[in-house]
Amino acid sequence: CPSKTFGGFDSTKDLPDEVITFARSHPAMYNPVFPINNRPIMIKTDVDYQFTQIVVDRVDAEDGQYDVMFIGTDIGTVLKVVSIPKETWHELEEVLLEEMTVFREPTAISAMKISTKQQQLYIGSATGISQLPLHRCDVYGKACAECCLARDPYCAWDGSSCSRYFPTAKRRTRRQDIRNGDPLTHCSDLQHHDNPSGETLEEKIIYGVENSSTFLECSPKSQRAVVYWQFQKQNDDRKDEIKVDDRMIRTEQGLLLRSLQRRDSGIYFCHAVEHGFMQTLLKVTLEVIDTDHLEELLHKEEDGDASKTKDATNSMTPSQKIWYRDFMQLINHPNLNTMDEFCEQVWKRDRKQRRQKPANAQVNTNKWKHLQENKKGRNRRTHEFERAPRSV
């Protein structure tokens, strides 16, 4: 390189011909450098962001060492990815562990730094600096199967929870399988139960109005799990797989049922399937109310029913009355336009209540501050007379 230290050259134009010939025949990098398996380590398609930064942490696990990558994007998110060998280290599997939003406003991540001592990831952007823990084992669930399926080298099942993995911990209770993620082998004491995940099955009862729409929310903790829905009619033991069509739409957050019919009443099961392991996440009982029957319930003009309704309404608290009124408006008008108007009214009322609360809080704060100042003043005057004389 041109330098005044060696030869006193200020520019490459001043270099002798033999130096230029030597540099031309001895380039610093002749061939491109490829990854070990001659392919990109991670591929993401159909996304609305680009990668901007990357840092790598080598983590010790039960079955070896793994490279955990933290990849920053231009919208302020961080992808946590681990490369897992399939049969050999030349055949790698990229597993997306987490996708975390760092900043409230979308902004490009311009700097990233790992502190292995503090176990923190420091992220910088044009709007500020933030930090994230390298491991969040509690987000993977509260069961051995879920912790094993996460395949996070930082985490392991310790017998009671999914917690930080330490190589010096006792092997008898520790369970971790990064390469295969097989809960049936490592959580064998749970595989013979009806619910292998070890958690209590969540059960819900939902009521819907005929010809309206309803949404059954169910999303697995693992981003690699495939959701599988089943339907069971009432008083029937057979479970059928739900076929997706124009009326039943499956999304990442759950199942949308449009134009409800009476035959949709029954029990819905949400399963998560991963690595051949299936666990039931949710059991929903859906009751569809007939439109004609609903109209009869809402528009009864009998004096006895009217008096009962009036007495029941009078016994309610103000908050319960508002909830009862909103609920009756909602089920009486199951069309989309009225739904939007109803939600807008609820939001306006909530915003009005929030504006009133700070004003009342400010009045109470000023009153308390005034009392405290009076109390302090009285204490100072009292102590002035009780103070002992100073010694000379």
C-alpha positions as CSV (number, residue, x, y, z in Angstrom):
1,C,0.0,0.0,0.0
2,P,1.2,3.6,-0.6
3,S,3.0,4.8,2.5
4,K,5.7,7.4,3.3
5,T,7.2,4.9,5.7
6,F,8.1,2.4,3.0
7,G,9.6,4.1,0.0
8,G,7.9,7.5,0.4
9,F,5.1,6.8,-2.1
10,D,2.0,9.1,-1.8
11,S,0.0,7.3,-4.5
12,T,-0.2,4.0,-6.4
13,K,0.8,6.0,-9.5
14,D,4.3,6.4,-8.0
15,L,4.8,2.7,-7.5
16,P,7.5,1.0,-9.6
17,D,6.5,-1.5,-12.3
18,E,7.9,-4.5,-10.4
19,V,5.7,-3.6,-7.4
20,I,2.6,-3.4,-9.5
21,T,3.4,-6.6,-11.3
22,F,4.0,-8.4,-8.0
23,A,0.7,-7.1,-6.5
24,R,-1.2,-8.1,-9.7
25,S,0.2,-11.7,-9.5
26,H,-0.4,-12.1,-5.8
27,P,-3.9,-10.8,-4.9
28,A,-4.9,-10.8,-1.3
29,M,-8.1,-12.8,-2.1
30,Y,-8.1,-14.7,-5.3
31,N,-11.3,-16.9,-4.8
32,P,-14.5,-16.1,-3.0
33,V,-15.1,-17.6,0.5
34,F,-18.2,-19.8,0.8
35,P,-19.9,-21.3,3.9
36,I,-19.0,-24.8,4.9
37,N,-21.9,-26.3,3.0
38,N,-21.5,-24.0,-0.1
39,R,-24.9,-22.5,0.5
40,P,-26.4,-19.6,2.5
41,I,-26.7,-20.4,6.2
42,M,-30.2,-18.9,6.4
43,I,-32.8,-18.0,3.7
44,K,-35.9,-15.9,4.3
45,T,-38.3,-15.2,1.4
46,D,-41.5,-13.2,1.1
47,V,-40.6,-10.8,4.0
48,D,-40.8,-7.1,4.2
49,Y,-37.4,-6.5,5.7
50,Q,-33.7,-6.9,5.0
51,F,-30.8,-8.0,7.2
52,T,-28.5,-5.3,8.5
53,Q,-26.4,-6.7,11.4
54,I,-25.3,-10.1,12.7
55,V,-23.6,-11.4,15.8
56,V,-22.9,-15.0,16.7
57,D,-22.6,-16.7,20.1
58,R,-21.2,-20.2,20.5
59,V,-23.2,-22.1,23.1
60,D,-22.4,-25.3,25.0
61,A,-25.3,-27.8,25.0
62,E,-25.9,-31.3,26.2
63,D,-24.9,-32.8,22.8
64,G,-22.2,-30.4,21.7
65,Q,-21.6,-26.8,20.7
66,Y,-24.0,-24.7,18.6
67,D,-23.7,-21.3,16.9
68,V,-26.7,-19.1,17.8
69,M,-27.0,-16.1,15.4
70,F,-28.7,-12.8,16.3
71,I,-29.7,-11.1,13.1
72,G,-30.9,-7.5,13.0
73,T,-33.2,-6.1,10.4
74,D,-34.0,-2.7,8.9
75,I,-37.4,-2.6,10.7
76,G,-36.1,-2.9,14.2
77,T,-36.5,-6.7,14.8
78,V,-34.0,-9.3,15.8
79,L,-34.1,-12.9,14.6
80,K,-32.6,-15.6,16.9
81,V,-31.5,-18.5,14.7
82,V,-29.5,-21.6,15.5
83,S,-27.7,-23.9,13.0
84,I,-28.3,-27.6,13.8
85,P,-26.5,-30.4,11.8
86,K,-28.7,-33.1,10.4
87,E,-26.4,-36.0,9.8
88,T,-23.1,-34.2,9.3
89,W,-21.9,-30.7,9.9
90,H,-22.1,-30.1,6.1
91,E,-25.9,-30.5,6.2
92,L,-27.2,-27.8,8.5
93,E,-30.8,-27.0,9.5
94,E,-31.7,-23.4,10.3
95,V,-34.1,-23.2,13.2
96,L,-35.8,-19.8,14.0
97,L,-36.1,-19.7,17.7
98,E,-37.5,-16.2,18.2
99,E,-38.4,-13.1,16.3
100,M,-38.3,-10.1,18.7
101,T,-39.4,-6.5,18.2
102,V,-36.8,-4.2,19.8
103,F,-38.0,-0.7,19.1
104,R,-41.5,0.7,19.1
105,E,-41.1,2.5,15.8
106,P,-39.6,0.6,12.8
107,T,-36.0,1.7,12.5
108,A,-32.9,0.0,11.0
109,I,-30.6,-1.7,13.5
110,S,-27.1,-0.3,12.9
111,A,-25.0,-2.0,15.6
112,M,-25.1,-5.1,17.7
113,K,-22.9,-6.4,20.5
114,I,-22.9,-9.6,22.7
115,S,-21.8,-9.6,26.3
116,T,-21.3,-13.2,27.3
117,K,-20.5,-12.1,30.9
118,Q,-23.8,-10.2,31.3
119,Q,-25.7,-12.6,29.0
120,Q,-27.1,-9.6,27.2
121,L,-27.5,-8.4,23.6
122,Y,-27.0,-4.7,23.1
123,I,-28.7,-3.2,20.0
124,G,-28.2,0.3,18.5
125,S,-30.1,2.3,16.0
126,A,-30.6,5.9,15.0
127,T,-33.4,6.3,17.6
128,G,-31.7,4.8,20.6
129,I,-30.0,1.9,22.3
130,S,-31.7,-1.2,23.8
131,Q,-30.7,-4.5,25.3
132,L,-32.2,-8.0,25.3
133,P,-31.3,-11.2,27.3
134,L,-29.7,-13.9,25.2
135,H,-32.2,-16.4,26.6
136,R,-35.8,-16.3,27.6
137,C,-36.5,-19.9,28.5
138,D,-39.9,-19.1,30.2
139,V,-41.5,-18.2,26.9
140,Y,-41.3,-21.8,25.6
141,G,-44.0,-23.0,28.0
142,K,-44.3,-24.8,31.3
143,A,-43.9,-28.4,30.1
144,C,-41.0,-30.7,29.3
145,A,-42.3,-31.4,25.8
146,E,-42.5,-27.7,24.9
147,C,-39.0,-27.0,26.3
148,C,-37.6,-29.9,24.3
149,L,-39.3,-28.9,21.1
150,A,-38.0,-25.3,21.4
151,R,-34.4,-26.7,20.6
152,D,-32.8,-23.6,22.2
153,P,-29.2,-24.4,23.3
154,Y,-29.5,-21.9,26.1
155,C,-32.5,-23.7,27.7
156,A,-33.2,-27.2,29.2
157,W,-35.8,-28.8,31.3
158,D,-34.6,-29.0,34.9
159,G,-37.5,-31.2,36.2
160,S,-39.9,-28.5,37.1
161,S,-39.5,-25.7,34.5
162,C,-37.7,-24.6,31.3
163,S,-34.7,-22.7,32.6
164,R,-31.1,-21.8,31.7
165,Y,-28.8,-24.7,30.8
166,F,-25.6,-25.0,32.8
167,P,-23.1,-27.8,31.8
168,T,-22.3,-28.3,35.5
169,A,-25.9,-29.1,36.5
170,K,-27.1,-32.5,37.5
171,R,-27.7,-34.9,34.6
172,R,-30.4,-36.9,36.3
173,T,-33.1,-34.2,36.0
174,R,-31.8,-32.2,33.0
175,R,-33.4,-32.9,29.6
176,Q,-32.3,-31.3,26.4
177,D,-32.3,-32.4,22.7
178,I,-31.1,-29.7,20.3
179,R,-30.3,-32.0,17.4
180,N,-33.5,-34.0,17.2
181,G,-36.0,-32.2,19.4
182,D,-37.7,-35.5,20.4
183,P,-39.9,-35.0,23.5
184,L,-41.2,-38.6,23.4
185,T,-37.7,-39.9,24.2
186,H,-36.6,-37.3,26.7
187,C,-40.0,-36.7,28.4
188,S,-40.9,-40.4,28.5
189,D,-42.6,-40.1,31.9
190,L,-45.3,-37.9,30.3
191,Q,-45.9,-39.7,27.0
192,H,-48.5,-42.1,28.3
193,H,-50.8,-39.5,29.6
194,D,-53.7,-38.0,27.7
195,N,-52.0,-34.7,27.5
196,P,-48.3,-35.3,26.9
197,S,-47.3,-31.7,27.3
198,G,-48.1,-31.9,31.0
199,E,-50.2,-28.7,31.1
200,T,-53.9,-28.4,31.9
201,L,-55.9,-28.3,28.7
202,E,-57.5,-24.9,28.2
203,E,-61.2,-25.1,27.7
204,K,-63.6,-22.4,26.5
205,I,-67.3,-21.9,25.8
206,I,-68.2,-19.4,23.0
207,Y,-71.6,-18.3,21.9
208,G,-72.3,-17.1,18.4
209,V,-75.3,-15.8,16.6
210,E,-76.6,-17.5,13.4
211,N,-75.4,-15.8,10.2
212,S,-72.7,-13.9,12.1
213,S,-69.0,-14.6,12.3
214,T,-66.8,-15.8,15.2
215,F,-63.1,-16.4,15.7
216,L,-61.4,-19.2,17.6
217,E,-58.0,-18.0,18.7
218,C,-55.2,-20.6,18.9
219,S,-51.5,-20.1,18.2
220,P,-48.7,-22.4,19.3
221,K,-45.7,-21.1,21.1
222,S,-43.3,-22.7,18.7
223,Q,-42.9,-21.0,15.3
224,R,-42.3,-24.4,13.6
225,A,-45.4,-26.1,14.8
226,V,-48.2,-26.9,12.4
227,V,-51.8,-26.2,13.7
228,Y,-54.3,-29.0,13.1
229,W,-58.1,-28.4,13.8
230,Q,-60.7,-31.1,14.6
231,F,-64.4,-30.9,15.0
232,Q,-66.7,-33.1,17.1
233,K,-70.4,-32.9,17.0
234,Q,-72.4,-32.9,20.3
235,N,-73.2,-36.4,21.6
236,D,-70.8,-37.9,19.1
237,D,-67.4,-39.4,19.8
238,R,-66.0,-39.1,16.3
239,K,-63.6,-36.3,15.5
240,D,-63.3,-35.0,11.9
241,E,-60.6,-32.8,10.4
242,I,-61.8,-29.3,9.5
243,K,-61.6,-28.6,5.8
244,V,-60.7,-25.1,4.9
245,D,-63.1,-23.4,2.5
246,D,-64.6,-19.9,1.9
247,R,-66.7,-20.1,5.1
248,M,-63.9,-21.5,7.3
249,I,-60.6,-19.6,7.0
250,R,-57.5,-20.7,8.9
251,T,-55.0,-18.0,9.9
252,E,-51.8,-17.9,12.0
253,Q,-53.8,-16.7,15.0
254,G,-56.7,-19.2,14.8
255,L,-59.8,-20.3,12.9
256,L,-62.3,-17.8,11.4
257,L,-65.9,-19.1,11.0
258,R,-68.0,-16.9,8.7
259,S,-71.8,-17.0,8.4
260,L,-72.4,-19.4,11.3
261,Q,-75.0,-22.2,10.9
262,R,-76.7,-24.3,13.4
263,R,-74.6,-27.3,12.3
264,D,-71.5,-25.5,13.4
265,S,-72.4,-26.1,17.1
266,G,-70.0,-28.6,18.7
267,I,-66.5,-29.0,20.1
268,Y,-63.4,-27.7,18.3
269,F,-59.9,-29.0,19.1
270,C,-56.7,-27.1,18.3
271,H,-53.6,-29.3,18.0
272,A,-50.0,-28.4,17.4
273,V,-47.9,-30.9,15.4
274,E,-44.1,-30.8,15.4
275,H,-41.5,-33.5,14.8
276,G,-44.3,-36.1,14.8
277,F,-45.4,-35.0,18.2
278,M,-48.9,-33.8,18.6
279,Q,-50.3,-31.9,21.7
280,T,-53.8,-30.4,22.2
281,L,-53.6,-26.7,22.9
282,L,-57.3,-25.7,23.1
283,K,-60.8,-27.2,23.4
284,V,-63.6,-24.8,22.4
285,T,-67.3,-25.5,22.8
286,L,-69.3,-23.4,20.3
287,E,-73.0,-22.8,20.8
288,V,-74.8,-21.2,17.9
289,I,-78.0,-19.2,18.8
290,D,-80.8,-19.3,16.3
291,T,-81.8,-15.9,15.0
292,D,-85.5,-16.4,15.5
293,H,-85.0,-17.6,19.0
294,L,-82.8,-14.6,19.8
295,E,-85.4,-12.2,18.5
296,E,-88.0,-13.8,20.8
297,L,-85.7,-13.4,23.8
298,L,-84.9,-9.8,23.0
299,H,-88.4,-8.5,22.2
300,K,-90.6,-10.2,24.7
301,E,-93.4,-7.8,25.8
302,E,-94.9,-9.8,28.6
303,D,-95.2,-7.9,31.8
304,G,-93.8,-10.6,33.9
305,D,-90.6,-10.8,31.9
306,A,-90.3,-7.0,31.7
307,S,-90.6,-6.6,35.4
308,K,-88.0,-9.3,36.0
309,T,-85.6,-7.7,33.6
310,K,-86.1,-4.3,35.3
311,D,-85.5,-5.8,38.8
312,A,-82.3,-7.5,37.5
313,T,-81.1,-4.3,35.9
314,N,-81.7,-2.3,39.0
315,S,-79.7,-4.7,41.1
316,M,-76.6,-4.3,38.8
317,T,-73.8,-2.0,39.5
318,P,-73.2,0.9,37.0
319,S,-70.3,-1.0,35.3
320,Q,-72.4,-4.2,35.0
321,K,-75.3,-2.2,33.4
322,I,-72.9,-0.8,30.8
323,W,-71.6,-4.3,30.0
324,Y,-75.1,-5.7,29.8
325,R,-76.2,-3.0,27.4
326,D,-73.2,-3.4,25.2
327,F,-73.6,-7.1,25.1
328,M,-77.3,-6.9,24.1
329,Q,-76.5,-4.4,21.3
330,L,-73.7,-6.6,20.0
331,I,-75.7,-9.9,19.7
332,N,-78.8,-8.1,18.4
333,H,-76.9,-6.7,15.4
334,P,-74.4,-9.3,14.1
335,N,-73.6,-7.5,10.9
336,L,-70.2,-6.0,10.2
337,N,-71.2,-2.3,9.9
338,T,-73.0,-2.2,13.2
339,M,-70.1,-4.1,14.8
340,D,-67.7,-1.3,13.7
341,E,-70.1,1.4,15.1
342,F,-70.4,-0.5,18.4
343,C,-66.6,-0.8,18.8
344,E,-66.2,2.9,18.0
345,Q,-68.7,3.8,20.8
346,V,-66.9,1.6,23.3
347,W,-63.5,3.2,22.4
348,K,-64.8,6.7,22.7
349,R,-66.3,5.9,26.2
350,D,-63.0,4.4,27.3
351,R,-61.0,7.4,26.1
352,K,-63.4,9.7,28.0
353,Q,-62.9,7.7,31.2
354,R,-59.1,7.8,30.8
355,R,-59.2,11.6,30.5
356,Q,-61.3,12.0,33.6
357,K,-59.0,9.8,35.8
358,P,-55.8,11.8,35.5
359,A,-57.7,15.0,36.5
360,N,-59.1,13.4,39.6
361,A,-55.7,11.9,40.4
362,Q,-54.1,15.4,40.1
363,V,-56.6,16.9,42.6
364,N,-55.9,14.1,45.1
365,T,-52.2,14.5,44.6
366,N,-52.3,18.3,45.3
367,K,-54.4,17.8,48.3
368,W,-52.1,15.1,49.8
369,K,-49.1,17.4,49.0
370,H,-50.7,20.3,50.9
371,L,-51.4,18.1,53.9
372,Q,-47.8,16.9,53.9
373,E,-46.4,20.4,53.8
374,N,-48.6,21.5,56.8
375,K,-47.5,18.5,58.7
376,K,-43.9,19.2,58.1
377,G,-44.4,22.8,59.2
378,R,-46.0,21.8,62.4
379,N,-43.2,19.4,63.1
380,R,-40.5,22.0,62.6
381,R,-42.2,24.5,65.0
382,T,-42.7,21.8,67.6
383,H,-39.1,20.6,67.4
384,E,-37.8,24.2,67.7
385,F,-39.2,24.5,71.2
386,E,-38.1,21.0,72.3
387,R,-34.5,21.4,71.1
388,A,-31.9,21.2,73.9
389,P,-29.5,24.1,74.4
390,R,-26.2,23.9,72.6
391,S,-23.1,23.3,74.7
392,V,-20.4,25.9,74.7
